[in-house]
Amino acid sequence: MRVGILGCGAIANIITNFAMEGKLGVEIKFFYDRDMERAENLASQIDGRVVLELEDMLEHVDLVIEAASPRAVEEMVPLILKGGKDVIVMSVGGLINPQVREKLQKLAKDNDCRIYAPSGAIVGLDGIKAASISKIQNITLVTRKPPRSLGINTEEETILYEGKASEAVAKFPLNINVAASVSIAAGQEIDVKIIADPQVDRNMHELKVVGDFGEFRTTTSNLRCSMNPKTSVLAAYSAIKLLNSLNENILVGT
C-alpha cells in the first residue's frame, strides 16, 4: 500500500520515523504541506516526493493521512474522497460538525472509499462504542494540560472551558480532538472541561461513562511531542497501529 501525508507536523514526523525503521507495513511516498520546507524535510528522509498540490499525489497513492488541521478536514478531505482514496483523519475535531460528517460519509460511499479515525490520544473508545449499542446516560471528559500546551501563561490551575464538545473544539481546535472522538464514538455530544494546570507536565484526559452496561472511568496521561506540545505521542502511535492493522488478518478490539 502506498500512502501520502497531508500536513507535515509533529504526527507526520513520528510516522515518518517509523517508516524509516521499516515498522509501518506500508510505503510512505508523498508529502504535502503549505509549508514546503517542512514537506521537503520529511520527504528527504525516506526518498519521498513533495507535491505542490494535494491532487498531484492522489493517482499515486491508496490512502492519505490527514495530519494538518480541522479546517483541512472540511476543505481537503473531500478532494481525497472524490479521488477514490481512503483517508485517515487525525484532526477528528473536523468531524464533529454533523453536516460535515454527513457530507464526507456520502462522498466516501459514492466513491467506494473509507474514512478512518484512529483512537488518538485517549483510551476507552472501544468501550464507548460497545456501550452505545444500548443507552449511555452520561459521559464527561476532563482534559488537563500544561498551560504552554494551551497557549497561555498561568501559575494557577485555571478552568478555560466547561460545556459541550462542539464548542470546545471550536474554541481549542488544535487541542481537543479527543472530545470529538468520544462524541462521535458515543453517538452523542459529551460534556467537556478543559483545565490549564501548571502542576502537570503531560496532556491528561479523564473520562467517565455511565450507561445501561454499567460504568467505567479511564485516565490517560500522555507524553507530549517535543516538536509540538499540543500533540500527544499516543495520537501518532494510534495512526501507526491503524496502518499496521490494515495488513492484519486478526483484528482485536471493537
Secondary structure, 3 states (H helix, E strand, C coil): CEEEEECCCHHHHHHHHHHHCCCCCCEEEEEECCCHHHHHHHHHHCCCEECCCCHHHHCCCCEEEECCCHHHHHHCHHHHHHCCCEEEECCHHHHCCHHHHHHHHHHHHHCCCCEECCCCCCCCHHHHHHHCCCCEEEEEEEEEECHHHHCCCCCCCEEEEEEEHHHHHHHCCCCCHHHHHHHHHHCCCCEEEEEECCCCCCEEEEEEEEECCEEEEEEEEECECCCCCCCEHHHHHHHHHHHHHCCCCCCCCC
